[in-house]
Amino acid sequence: MAEDEPVDREALLQQLAELRATIDPEILKRVQQKVANPGSEPYDKKAARQIVEQFLAARYDNGAFARRLMEELARTQDDDSRDDT
């Protein structure tokens, strides 16, 4: 669709309704709760940390990947904090 073409709002609403009807109601309910509470974390942070630690422990590179990962995380957190100011 070209940018200058008018949008058929009714057709879009109909498409959204059709898509929504195909979504599992329990999943939709969970998504709506997460959207309503944007500060909540969508995952178990402790379990995620354990999985990452197991993954890193299984690597045979003397911690090189873990160091690169930590450096990248620190860099992206620095970038994020600069964006907030």
MODELLER restraints for C-alpha pairs under 7 A, 6 or more apart:
rsr = mdl.restraints
at = mdl.atoms
rsr.add(forms.Gaussian(group=physical.xy_distance, feature=features.Distance(at['CA:56:A'], at['CA:66:A']), mean=6.33, stdev=0.5))
